[in-house]
Amino acid sequence: MTHSPNQAAPKRQPDASARIRKALIVGFLAWMLLVVVLPVLKVVDRSLNAEVAASIWDDGAEVRVGGRRVHLSDGEAFIDDEPAKVVDKHIDERGVVADLADETQFKYVAVSQVVIERKERKIKPIEVRIDGADWYIDGVFIGPDDNPVREAARYIGLTRFKKYFSESSLYSSLFNSAFISVVATAIAVLLAFAYAYGITRTCIPGKGFFKTVAMLPLFAPTMLYGLSLVYLFGNKGLVTTGLFGKLPWLAWDIGLYGAKGIIIAESVFIFPSMFLILLVALGSTDARLYEAAESLGASKWRTFWTVTIPGVKFGLLSALFAGFTLCFTDFGAPKVVGGQFNILAVDIYKQVIGQQNFGMGATVSIVLLVPAIAAFVVDRIAQRRQSSAMSAKSVPFTPKPKPATDRAFLVVCGAIAAFILIMLFAAGFGSLVKMWPYDLSLSLKHYTFKDTGGGGYAAFWNSIRMSFYSAILGTAVAFAGAYLIEKSREMRLPRQIAYFLSILPLALPGLVIGIAYIFFFNQPRFEIFGMSIPNPFVALYGTMAILVIANVTHFFTVSFLTATTALRQLDGEFETVSESMGVPFYKTFARVTVPVSLPAIIEIALYFFVSSMATISAVIFLYPVDTPLASVAVINMDDAGDTAPAAAMCMLIVVTNLAVRFGFQFASRGLIARTQAWRQR
């Protein structure tokens, strides 16, 4: 069909698929704003502002604002129980301005000097008006059936930060955290480099075994490392007592509780992540560089420093900053073996749980967040440079047998693997012993969790449910979000913003996410431009849903990047051809993209499940009393002195994670084989 020159060509109708994609991109962007940006901004807001309580009592005869008490009694006025001077029914002294309706009631009170962090400070006045039965606090009406207490926010700037850094007992935690992180990272990177070097650059036997052992700490909550150290090096530990006096020459008291214990536990905790990064870096080095060095007659030592180290420098930097961030923000292991050695993560816990000081908890969260974000930024720069330095002409390095070198690295890798297995064995053995160290006969009594706190098997099954929901929701959001960003052409700027927000959670410690969700999801109303708006998300607080959302956010970035990598391997022609044939994008997504990307989707789901089972920091502030969790139960049992049941719960988590990973991989093997058959053609 043709059109004459005088006829206007018909306008192309808007593509329904494009409209749906735009709506989904906006929805994904809104999700990231809701679960990442707004809660974090609330933490910043809470650290810079104080929530000052104001209330009216005795039908207007008494007003309390921020620790100040203004009241009338027997015709006299008092401020903090000290007499106040009244001139023409007006009071103006000690940061209080008030007008009296009569000798028994106020009609107006404004307080500009209140108690914040145990010290009187100047603020913008908080106004209270009383008009008979109508009361107003900061302009908000307080009805007869309403709670007479209202929280009024006031800007206090850096007051809490000044307080934090002015008290040695508080700011010393920052130094302690930095010291622990630097030392543990240095130890772990040396061990991880040697371990990865032995697997990639030598011909040692059992490489598959060594890789598997290196990954085992990922399946355990960080508290397990602390508990294992207690059984090995505690006051009644196997090593400390010389195997209970049977091997006195073995007796060695390392002074576990404090910096030493935390460093050892954190070194084990961050080892797998650093090993994975270095394994990839060492495995992708160009073999031609070694051939050139050998032809030039360079010694092995010189080749190591001029070829090997420069070739993996960006991977090494990435491992260093990843390890530092993980160690700096960890809470579980220091809580078990830290003793009186305070660190920032435990400080947040003490401020929020111990003292209910949410304002100072927000302040410490910001202090914790700054180094984590700085390390994250440097890590991203290092990764970008590493990827840009790779060449398509690179030749994979193939190690050659060198008996002396192979034996040396077999000993090194064997020693590291043995220590990891000993850590797991110590916790498992301790959980089976009837009464350490007096009755070493084996029993399953600690696995009954009788007469212990924490919730027992109810907590364990709650964690399984939470992890399952987190895996479902997290996989769906991460993969769909990656697909919309990578495979869409619409809304370039919103997609770039969404990508940045998807990377951001990697820099957020779990404790910061937890406290951010308290402030955001537990706030009944939002004050926006002078208007008070009900919080539509407050119903999520105190439910399983908030735990799932916290886990999805905490572990989102790794999953999102995994999905992005898988999608980038797919030819863009799939979408182009489907669009030209008029096939809706969601059909292409369901029939082509998902089946082809199934291995990555399964890995993402397993990562969410395993991580959610083992996490403590993201949920410690959020779990409802009627929904105990396994990882939280470990902390509660350890606090109560129930070390063996705590170890038993840790071992249940480890066994469950291993069973789910290997069981799911085995069960889905046939499905993956069918969906990936095209790769074999």
C-alpha positions as CSV (number, residue, x, y, z in Angstrom):
1,M,0.0,0.0,0.0
2,T,1.4,3.4,-1.0
3,H,0.6,7.0,-0.2
4,S,0.4,9.9,-2.5
5,P,2.8,12.8,-1.8
6,N,-0.2,14.9,-0.6
7,Q,-1.2,12.2,1.9
8,A,0.3,12.4,5.4
9,A,2.0,9.2,6.4
10,P,0.2,7.5,9.3
11,K,1.7,8.1,12.7
12,R,3.5,5.2,14.3
13,Q,1.7,4.0,17.3
14,P,3.7,3.9,20.6
15,D,5.2,0.5,21.1
16,A,3.3,-1.3,23.9
17,S,6.5,-3.2,24.9
18,A,8.4,0.1,25.1
19,R,5.7,1.5,27.5
20,I,5.9,-1.6,29.7
21,R,9.7,-1.4,29.8
22,K,9.6,2.2,30.7
23,A,7.1,1.5,33.5
24,L,9.3,-1.4,34.8
25,I,12.4,0.8,34.7
26,V,10.7,3.5,36.7
27,G,9.4,0.8,39.1
28,F,12.9,-0.7,39.6
29,L,14.3,2.8,40.1
30,A,11.6,3.5,42.7
31,W,12.4,0.2,44.4
32,M,16.1,1.1,44.7
33,L,15.2,4.5,46.1
34,L,12.9,3.0,48.6
35,V,15.2,0.3,49.9
36,V,18.6,2.1,49.6
37,V,18.6,5.8,49.2
38,L,15.7,7.0,51.5
39,P,16.7,4.8,54.5
40,V,20.4,5.9,54.2
41,L,19.3,9.5,54.0
42,K,17.3,8.9,57.1
43,V,20.4,7.7,59.0
44,V,22.2,10.9,57.9
45,D,19.2,13.0,58.9
46,R,19.0,11.2,62.3
47,S,22.7,11.8,63.0
48,L,22.3,15.6,62.3
49,N,19.0,16.0,64.0
50,A,17.7,15.2,67.5
51,E,14.2,13.8,68.2
52,V,13.1,15.9,71.2
53,A,10.2,14.7,73.2
54,A,7.5,17.2,74.0
55,S,4.3,16.6,76.1
56,I,1.5,18.3,78.0
57,W,0.2,17.1,81.4
58,D,-2.3,18.0,84.1
59,D,-4.7,19.7,81.6
60,G,-2.1,22.3,80.6
61,A,-0.5,22.9,84.0
62,E,2.7,21.2,83.1
63,V,4.8,21.0,79.9
64,R,7.8,18.8,79.4
65,V,10.2,19.4,76.5
66,G,13.5,17.7,76.0
67,G,14.3,17.0,79.6
68,R,13.0,20.4,80.7
69,R,9.9,20.6,83.0
70,V,7.8,23.8,83.1
71,H,4.8,23.7,85.5
72,L,2.4,25.7,87.6
73,S,1.7,24.8,91.2
74,D,-0.3,26.7,93.8
75,G,-0.2,29.9,91.8
76,E,3.6,29.7,91.3
77,A,5.7,28.9,88.2
78,F,8.6,26.5,88.1
79,I,11.3,25.6,85.6
80,D,13.0,22.3,86.4
81,D,11.6,22.6,89.9
82,E,13.2,25.9,90.4
83,P,11.0,29.0,90.9
84,A,10.5,31.1,87.8
85,K,9.8,34.9,87.7
86,V,6.4,35.8,86.3
87,V,5.8,39.3,85.0
88,D,2.3,40.1,83.6
89,K,1.6,36.4,83.1
90,H,4.8,36.1,81.1
91,I,8.0,34.0,81.7
92,D,11.3,34.5,79.9
93,E,14.4,32.9,81.4
94,R,16.7,29.8,81.2
95,G,15.7,29.1,77.6
96,V,11.9,29.1,78.3
97,V,9.4,31.6,77.1
98,A,5.8,31.1,78.4
99,D,2.5,32.9,78.6
100,L,-0.1,31.9,81.3
101,A,-3.8,31.7,80.7
102,D,-4.3,31.9,84.4
103,E,-2.6,30.6,87.6
104,T,-3.4,27.0,86.8
105,Q,-2.8,26.7,83.1
106,F,-0.4,27.8,80.3
107,K,-1.5,29.0,77.0
108,Y,1.9,29.1,75.3
109,V,5.3,27.6,76.0
110,A,8.4,27.8,73.9
111,V,11.6,25.9,74.9
112,S,14.9,26.7,73.1
113,Q,17.3,25.1,75.5
114,V,17.0,21.3,76.0
115,V,19.0,18.3,77.1
116,I,20.6,16.4,74.3
117,E,23.2,13.7,74.9
118,R,23.1,14.6,78.7
119,K,24.0,18.2,78.1
120,E,21.8,21.3,77.6
121,R,22.0,22.7,74.1
122,K,20.4,25.5,72.1
123,I,17.9,24.6,69.5
124,K,15.2,26.2,67.4
125,P,12.3,26.7,69.9
126,I,9.7,23.9,70.3
127,E,6.3,25.6,70.7
128,V,3.4,24.3,72.8
129,R,0.0,26.0,72.5
130,I,-2.9,25.2,74.8
131,D,-6.4,26.5,73.9
132,G,-8.8,24.8,76.3
133,A,-9.2,21.2,75.2
134,D,-7.2,21.9,71.9
135,W,-3.5,21.3,72.2
136,Y,-0.8,21.9,69.7
137,I,2.9,20.8,69.7
138,D,5.0,22.3,67.0
139,G,1.8,23.2,65.2
140,V,0.5,19.7,65.2
141,F,-2.9,19.1,66.8
142,I,-3.0,16.7,69.7
143,G,-6.6,15.3,70.1
144,P,-8.1,14.2,73.4
145,D,-7.5,10.5,72.4
146,D,-4.0,11.0,71.0
147,N,-0.8,10.3,72.8
148,P,0.2,13.5,74.6
149,V,3.9,12.9,73.8
150,R,5.2,14.0,70.4
151,E,8.7,13.8,69.0
152,A,9.9,17.0,67.4
153,A,13.0,17.0,65.2
154,R,15.6,19.7,65.6
155,Y,18.8,20.3,63.8
156,I,21.9,19.9,66.0
157,G,24.5,19.7,63.3
158,L,27.7,17.9,64.3
159,T,26.9,17.9,68.0
160,R,26.9,14.1,68.2
161,F,30.0,13.7,66.1
162,K,31.9,16.2,68.4
163,K,30.7,14.2,71.4
164,Y,31.8,10.9,69.8
165,F,35.3,12.2,69.0
166,S,35.6,14.0,72.4
167,E,35.2,10.8,74.4
168,S,38.2,8.5,74.3
169,S,36.1,5.4,75.1
170,L,34.1,6.0,71.9
171,Y,36.6,7.3,69.3
172,S,39.1,4.7,70.3
173,S,36.7,2.2,68.7
174,L,37.5,3.8,65.4
175,F,41.2,3.3,65.8
176,N,40.6,-0.3,67.0
177,S,38.5,-1.1,64.0
178,A,41.1,0.4,61.6
179,F,43.9,-1.5,63.4
180,I,42.1,-4.8,63.3
181,S,41.1,-4.4,59.7
182,V,44.6,-3.5,58.5
183,V,46.3,-6.3,60.4
184,A,43.7,-9.0,59.5
185,T,43.6,-7.8,55.8
186,A,47.5,-8.0,55.6
187,I,47.5,-11.5,57.1
188,A,44.6,-12.7,54.9
189,V,46.0,-11.3,51.7
190,L,49.3,-13.0,52.2
191,L,47.6,-16.3,52.9
192,A,45.1,-15.9,50.1
193,F,47.8,-15.0,47.6
194,A,49.9,-18.0,48.5
195,Y,46.9,-20.2,48.3
196,A,45.7,-18.9,44.9
197,Y,49.3,-18.9,43.6
198,G,49.6,-22.6,44.5
199,I,46.4,-23.5,42.7
200,T,47.0,-21.4,39.6
201,R,50.8,-21.4,39.2
202,T,51.9,-24.8,40.4
203,C,51.1,-28.5,39.7
204,I,50.1,-29.4,43.2
205,P,47.6,-32.3,43.5
206,G,44.1,-31.9,44.8
207,K,43.3,-28.5,43.5
208,G,39.6,-29.1,43.5
209,F,39.8,-30.1,47.2
210,F,41.7,-27.0,48.1
211,K,39.2,-24.8,46.2
212,T,36.3,-26.4,48.0
213,V,37.9,-26.0,51.5
214,A,38.7,-22.3,50.8
215,M,35.0,-21.7,50.2
216,L,33.7,-23.4,53.4
217,P,33.9,-20.2,55.6
218,L,31.3,-18.6,53.3
219,F,28.7,-21.0,54.5
220,A,29.1,-20.2,58.2
221,P,28.0,-17.2,60.2
222,T,31.0,-15.2,61.4
223,M,30.2,-16.1,65.0
224,L,31.3,-19.6,64.3
225,Y,34.9,-18.5,63.9
226,G,34.8,-16.8,67.3
227,L,33.3,-19.9,68.9
228,S,35.8,-22.2,67.3
229,L,38.6,-20.0,68.7
230,V,37.1,-20.3,72.1
231,Y,37.2,-24.1,71.9
232,L,40.8,-23.9,70.7
233,F,42.4,-21.0,72.5
234,G,39.9,-20.0,75.2
235,N,40.6,-20.4,78.9
236,K,39.6,-24.0,78.7
237,G,40.6,-24.5,75.1
238,L,42.3,-27.5,73.5
239,V,45.5,-25.6,72.8
240,T,45.5,-23.5,76.0
241,T,45.3,-26.5,78.2
242,G,47.6,-28.7,76.2
243,L,44.8,-31.0,75.2
244,F,43.6,-30.9,78.8
245,G,47.0,-31.7,80.2
246,K,47.7,-34.7,78.0
247,L,50.2,-32.8,75.8
248,P,51.6,-30.1,78.2
249,W,54.2,-29.1,75.6
250,L,51.3,-28.0,73.4
251,A,49.9,-25.6,76.0
252,W,49.8,-22.1,74.7
253,D,47.7,-19.2,76.0
254,I,47.6,-16.6,73.3
255,G,45.3,-14.2,75.2
256,L,42.4,-14.8,72.9
257,Y,39.8,-12.3,74.1
258,G,40.6,-9.0,72.5
259,A,42.6,-7.9,69.5
260,K,44.3,-11.2,68.9
261,G,41.1,-13.2,68.8
262,I,39.3,-10.7,66.5
263,I,42.3,-10.7,64.1
264,I,42.4,-14.5,63.8
265,A,38.6,-14.8,63.4
266,E,38.5,-11.9,60.8
267,S,41.4,-13.4,58.8
268,V,39.4,-16.6,58.4
269,F,36.2,-14.7,57.6
270,I,37.7,-12.5,54.8
271,F,40.0,-15.2,53.4
272,P,37.5,-16.8,50.9
273,S,36.5,-13.5,49.3
274,M,40.1,-12.4,48.9
275,F,41.1,-15.8,47.5
276,L,38.4,-15.7,44.8
277,I,39.6,-12.3,43.6
278,L,43.2,-13.3,43.5
279,L,42.4,-16.7,41.9
280,V,40.8,-14.8,39.0
281,A,43.6,-12.3,38.8
282,L,46.4,-14.9,38.9
283,G,44.5,-17.1,36.4
284,S,44.2,-14.4,33.8
285,T,47.8,-13.3,33.5
286,D,49.3,-13.4,30.0
287,A,51.8,-16.3,29.6
288,R,53.7,-14.4,26.9
289,L,55.1,-12.1,29.6
290,Y,56.7,-15.0,31.4
291,E,58.1,-16.3,28.1
292,A,59.7,-12.9,27.4
293,A,61.2,-12.8,31.0
294,E,62.6,-16.3,30.6
295,S,64.2,-15.5,27.2
296,L,65.8,-12.4,28.7
297,G,67.4,-14.5,31.4
298,A,65.5,-13.0,34.4
299,S,65.6,-14.9,37.6
300,K,62.5,-16.4,39.2
301,W,62.5,-13.8,42.0
302,R,62.9,-10.9,39.5
303,T,60.2,-12.3,37.3
304,F,57.9,-12.5,40.3
305,W,58.4,-8.8,41.2
306,T,58.5,-7.5,37.6
307,V,55.8,-9.7,35.9
308,T,53.6,-11.5,38.5
309,I,52.9,-8.6,40.9
310,P,52.4,-5.9,38.2
311,G,50.1,-8.3,36.4
312,V,47.8,-8.8,39.4
313,K,48.2,-5.4,41.1
314,F,44.7,-4.3,40.4
315,G,43.3,-7.6,41.6
316,L,45.5,-7.4,44.6
317,L,44.2,-3.9,45.3
318,S,40.6,-5.1,44.9
319,A,41.3,-8.0,47.3
320,L,42.8,-5.6,49.9
321,F,39.9,-3.2,49.9
322,A,37.3,-5.9,49.8
323,G,38.9,-7.6,52.7
324,F,39.3,-4.3,54.6
325,T,35.6,-3.4,54.1
326,L,34.4,-6.8,55.2
327,C,36.6,-6.8,58.3
328,F,35.9,-3.2,59.2
329,T,32.1,-3.7,59.1
330,D,31.9,-7.2,60.6
331,F,29.9,-7.6,63.9
332,G,29.6,-11.4,64.6
333,A,33.2,-12.5,65.4
334,P,34.1,-9.4,67.5
335,K,31.0,-9.8,69.5
336,V,32.1,-13.3,70.5
337,V,35.8,-12.9,71.2
338,G,36.2,-9.1,71.4
339,G,36.1,-9.0,75.2
340,Q,36.6,-5.4,76.3
341,F,38.2,-4.4,73.0
342,N,35.6,-2.2,71.4
343,I,35.1,-1.7,67.7
344,L,32.7,0.4,65.7
345,A,30.3,-2.4,64.7
346,V,29.9,-3.5,68.3
347,D,29.5,0.2,69.4
348,I,26.5,0.5,67.2
349,Y,25.0,-2.6,68.7
350,K,25.6,-1.3,72.3
351,Q,24.2,2.2,71.5
352,V,21.0,0.8,69.8
353,I,20.3,-2.4,71.8
354,G,22.0,-1.7,75.1
355,Q,21.3,2.0,75.6
356,Q,18.4,2.6,73.1
357,N,20.4,5.7,72.0
358,F,19.3,5.7,68.3
359,G,20.8,9.1,67.6
360,M,24.3,8.1,68.7
361,G,23.7,4.8,66.9
362,A,23.1,6.7,63.7
363,T,26.2,8.8,64.3
364,V,28.4,5.8,64.8
365,S,26.8,4.3,61.6
366,I,28.0,7.3,59.6
367,V,31.5,6.9,61.1
368,L,31.4,3.3,60.1
369,L,30.0,4.1,56.6
370,V,32.7,6.6,55.5
371,P,35.7,4.2,55.4
372,A,33.5,1.5,53.9
373,I,32.4,3.8,51.0
374,A,36.0,5.1,50.6
375,A,37.3,1.5,50.2
376,F,34.4,0.7,47.9
377,V,35.2,3.6,45.6
378,V,38.9,2.6,45.4
379,D,37.9,-1.0,44.8
380,R,35.6,0.0,41.9
381,I,38.4,2.1,40.3
382,A,40.8,-0.8,40.6
383,Q,38.4,-3.3,39.1
384,R,37.7,-0.9,36.1
385,R,41.4,-0.6,35.4
386,Q,42.0,-4.3,35.8
387,S,39.3,-5.1,33.2
388,S,40.5,-2.5,30.8
389,A,44.0,-3.9,31.0
390,M,43.0,-7.3,29.7
391,S,43.8,-8.2,26.1
392,A,41.9,-10.5,23.7
393,K,45.3,-11.8,22.6
394,S,46.4,-12.9,26.0
395,V,47.7,-16.5,26.3
396,P,46.6,-18.5,29.4
397,F,49.4,-19.5,31.7
398,T,49.9,-23.2,32.0
399,P,52.1,-24.3,35.0
400,K,54.9,-26.7,34.5
401,P,55.9,-29.3,37.1
402,K,58.6,-28.1,39.5
403,P,59.0,-30.6,42.3
404,A,60.6,-28.3,44.9
405,T,58.1,-25.5,44.3
406,D,55.2,-27.8,44.1
407,R,56.1,-29.5,47.4
408,A,56.5,-26.1,49.1
409,F,53.1,-24.8,48.0
410,L,51.5,-28.2,48.8
411,V,52.6,-27.7,52.3
412,V,51.4,-24.1,52.4
413,C,48.0,-24.8,50.9
414,G,47.7,-27.9,53.1
415,A,48.4,-25.9,56.2
416,I,45.9,-23.2,55.4
417,A,43.2,-25.8,54.4
418,A,43.9,-27.7,57.6
419,F,43.4,-24.6,59.8
420,I,40.1,-23.9,58.1
421,L,39.0,-27.5,58.6
422,I,40.2,-27.4,62.3
423,M,38.1,-24.3,62.8
424,L,35.0,-26.1,61.5
425,F,35.9,-29.3,63.4
426,A,36.4,-27.4,66.7
427,A,32.9,-25.9,66.6
428,G,31.4,-29.2,65.5
429,F,33.2,-31.1,68.2
430,G,32.3,-28.5,70.9
431,S,28.6,-28.8,69.9
432,L,28.7,-32.5,70.5
433,V,30.5,-32.6,73.8
434,K,28.3,-33.1,76.8
435,M,30.0,-30.6,79.1
436,W,33.2,-28.9,78.0
437,P,35.9,-29.6,79.3
438,Y,34.7,-31.9,82.1
439,D,32.7,-34.5,80.2
440,L,34.0,-35.0,76.7
441,S,31.7,-37.8,75.8
442,L,29.7,-37.1,72.7
443,S,26.0,-36.4,72.7
444,L,23.3,-34.6,70.7
445,K,21.8,-32.9,73.7
446,H,22.9,-29.4,72.7
447,Y,21.0,-29.8,69.4
448,T,17.8,-30.0,71.4
449,F,18.3,-26.4,72.5
450,K,16.5,-27.3,75.8
451,D,16.7,-24.6,78.5
452,T,18.4,-22.1,76.2
453,G,17.3,-18.8,74.8
454,G,17.2,-17.7,71.2
455,G,14.2,-19.7,70.0
456,G,15.8,-23.1,69.2
457,Y,14.4,-24.9,66.2
458,A,11.7,-22.2,65.7
459,A,14.5,-19.7,65.0
460,F,16.2,-22.2,62.7
461,W,13.0,-22.8,60.6
462,N,12.3,-19.0,60.6
463,S,15.8,-18.5,59.1
464,I,15.1,-21.1,56.4
465,R,11.8,-19.4,55.5
466,M,13.5,-16.0,55.5
467,S,16.3,-17.2,53.3
468,F,13.9,-18.9,50.9
469,Y,11.8,-15.8,50.5
470,S,15.0,-13.7,50.2
471,A,16.3,-16.0,47.4
472,I,13.0,-15.8,45.5
473,L,12.5,-12.0,45.8
474,G,16.2,-11.2,45.5
475,T,16.7,-13.3,42.4
476,A,13.7,-11.9,40.7
477,V,14.6,-8.2,41.4
478,A,18.3,-8.6,40.7
479,F,17.9,-10.5,37.4
480,A,14.9,-8.4,36.2
481,G,16.7,-5.2,37.1
482,A,19.9,-6.2,35.3
483,Y,17.8,-7.2,32.3
484,L,16.0,-3.8,32.2
485,I,19.3,-1.9,32.5
486,E,21.3,-4.0,30.0
487,K,18.7,-4.9,27.4
488,S,16.6,-1.7,27.2
489,R,17.3,1.3,24.9
490,E,14.7,3.6,26.5
491,M,15.4,6.1,29.3
492,R,19.2,6.1,29.3
493,L,19.7,8.4,32.2
494,P,17.2,6.6,34.6
495,R,18.9,3.3,33.7
496,Q,22.4,4.8,34.5
497,I,21.0,6.1,37.8
498,A,19.5,2.7,38.5
499,Y,22.8,1.0,37.8
500,F,24.6,3.2,40.2
501,L,22.0,2.6,42.9
502,S,22.4,-1.2,42.3
503,I,26.1,-1.0,43.0
504,L,25.7,1.2,46.1
505,P,24.6,-1.5,48.5
506,L,28.0,-3.1,48.2
507,A,29.3,-0.2,50.3
508,L,26.6,-0.4,52.9
509,P,27.5,-2.4,56.1
510,G,24.7,-4.7,57.2
511,L,24.4,-2.8,60.6
512,V,23.9,0.5,58.7
513,I,21.1,-1.1,56.6
514,G,19.5,-2.4,59.8
515,I,19.5,0.9,61.6
516,A,18.4,2.7,58.5
517,Y,15.4,0.5,58.2
518,I,14.5,1.2,61.8
519,F,14.4,4.9,61.1
520,F,12.7,4.7,57.8
521,F,10.1,1.9,58.1
522,N,9.3,2.5,61.8
523,Q,8.5,6.2,61.4
524,P,4.7,6.7,61.6
525,R,4.7,9.9,59.6
526,F,7.0,11.9,57.2
527,E,7.4,15.6,57.6
528,I,7.7,17.0,54.1
529,F,7.7,20.8,53.4
530,G,5.8,21.4,56.6
531,M,3.2,18.7,55.9
532,S,2.7,15.6,58.0
533,I,2.2,12.5,55.7
534,P,1.4,9.0,57.0
535,N,4.2,6.5,56.2
536,P,2.6,3.9,53.9
537,F,5.4,1.4,54.6
538,V,5.2,1.3,58.4
539,A,3.1,-1.9,58.2
540,L,6.2,-3.7,57.0
541,Y,8.1,-3.0,60.2
542,G,8.2,-5.9,62.7
543,T,7.3,-8.5,60.0
544,M,9.2,-11.2,58.1
545,A,8.9,-8.9,55.0
546,I,11.3,-6.3,56.5
547,L,13.9,-9.0,57.1
548,V,13.6,-10.3,53.6
549,I,13.9,-6.8,52.1
550,A,17.0,-6.1,54.3
551,N,18.7,-9.3,53.1
552,V,17.8,-8.6,49.5
553,T,19.3,-5.1,49.8
554,H,22.4,-6.3,51.7
555,F,23.4,-8.9,49.2
556,F,21.9,-7.2,46.1
557,T,25.0,-5.9,44.4
558,V,26.9,-9.2,44.0
559,S,23.8,-10.8,42.5
560,F,23.1,-7.9,40.3
561,L,26.7,-7.9,38.9
562,T,26.4,-11.7,38.4
563,A,23.2,-11.2,36.4
564,T,24.7,-8.3,34.4
565,T,27.8,-10.4,33.5
566,A,25.5,-13.3,32.3
567,L,23.3,-10.9,30.2
568,R,26.3,-9.2,28.6
569,Q,27.3,-12.6,27.2
570,L,24.0,-12.8,25.3
571,D,24.0,-11.4,21.8
572,G,21.8,-8.3,21.5
573,E,20.4,-9.7,18.3
574,F,17.9,-11.7,20.4
575,E,16.0,-8.6,21.3
576,T,16.5,-6.9,17.9
577,V,15.1,-9.9,16.0
578,S,12.2,-10.4,18.4
579,E,11.3,-6.7,18.2
580,S,11.4,-6.7,14.4
581,M,9.1,-9.8,14.4
582,G,6.7,-8.0,16.8
583,V,7.3,-10.4,19.6
584,P,6.8,-8.7,23.0
585,F,10.0,-8.4,25.0
586,Y,8.6,-10.3,27.9
587,K,8.0,-13.4,25.8
588,T,11.7,-13.2,24.6
589,F,12.7,-12.8,28.2
590,A,10.7,-15.8,29.4
591,R,11.5,-18.1,26.4
592,V,15.1,-17.2,25.6
593,T,16.8,-15.0,28.2
594,V,15.8,-16.9,31.3
595,P,16.6,-20.4,30.0
596,V,19.9,-19.4,28.5
597,S,20.9,-17.6,31.8
598,L,19.6,-20.4,34.1
599,P,23.1,-21.2,35.5
600,A,23.6,-17.6,36.6
601,I,20.0,-17.4,38.0
602,I,20.6,-20.6,40.1
603,E,23.9,-19.2,41.4
604,I,22.1,-15.9,42.4
605,A,19.4,-17.8,44.2
606,L,21.9,-19.9,46.1
607,Y,23.9,-16.9,47.0
608,F,20.9,-15.1,48.5
609,F,19.9,-18.2,50.4
610,V,23.3,-19.0,51.8
611,S,24.1,-15.4,52.7
612,S,20.7,-14.8,54.4
613,M,21.1,-17.9,56.5
614,A,24.5,-16.8,57.8
615,T,24.0,-13.1,58.1
616,I,23.6,-11.4,61.5
617,S,24.4,-7.7,60.9
618,A,21.5,-6.9,58.6
619,V,18.8,-8.5,60.8
620,I,20.0,-8.0,64.4
621,F,18.1,-4.8,64.8
622,L,15.0,-5.8,62.8
623,Y,13.8,-9.3,63.8
624,P,10.5,-9.3,65.7
625,V,10.3,-10.9,69.1
626,D,7.9,-13.5,67.8
627,T,10.1,-14.3,64.8
628,P,13.5,-15.3,66.2
629,L,16.3,-16.2,63.8
630,A,19.1,-18.7,63.9
631,S,22.0,-16.3,63.6
632,V,20.5,-14.0,66.2
633,A,20.0,-17.1,68.4
634,V,23.7,-17.7,68.3
635,I,24.4,-14.2,69.7
636,N,21.8,-14.6,72.4
637,M,23.0,-18.0,73.5
638,D,26.6,-16.9,73.5
639,D,25.7,-13.9,75.6
640,A,23.9,-16.2,78.1
641,G,27.0,-18.5,78.3
642,D,25.4,-21.3,76.3
643,T,28.5,-21.7,74.1
644,A,27.8,-25.3,73.0
645,P,24.2,-24.7,71.9
646,A,25.5,-21.6,70.0
647,A,28.0,-23.8,68.3
648,A,25.3,-26.3,67.5
649,M,23.2,-23.7,65.8
650,C,26.2,-22.5,63.8
651,M,26.8,-26.1,62.6
652,L,23.1,-26.4,61.6
653,I,23.5,-23.3,59.5
654,V,26.7,-24.7,57.9
655,V,25.1,-28.1,57.2
656,T,21.9,-26.5,55.8
657,N,23.8,-24.2,53.5
658,L,26.0,-27.0,52.2
659,A,23.0,-29.3,51.7
660,V,21.1,-26.6,49.9
661,R,23.9,-25.7,47.6
662,F,25.0,-29.3,46.6
663,G,21.4,-30.6,46.7
664,F,20.1,-27.9,44.5
665,Q,23.0,-28.2,42.0
666,F,22.4,-31.9,41.8
667,A,18.7,-31.6,41.4
668,S,18.9,-28.9,38.7
669,R,21.7,-30.6,36.7
670,G,19.3,-32.1,34.2
671,L,17.4,-28.8,33.7
672,I,20.6,-26.9,33.2
673,A,21.8,-29.6,30.7
674,R,18.6,-29.2,28.6
675,T,18.7,-25.4,28.6
676,Q,22.4,-25.2,27.8
677,A,22.4,-27.9,25.1
678,W,22.7,-25.2,22.4
679,R,26.3,-24.4,23.7
680,Q,27.5,-27.9,22.6
681,R,26.4,-27.5,19.0
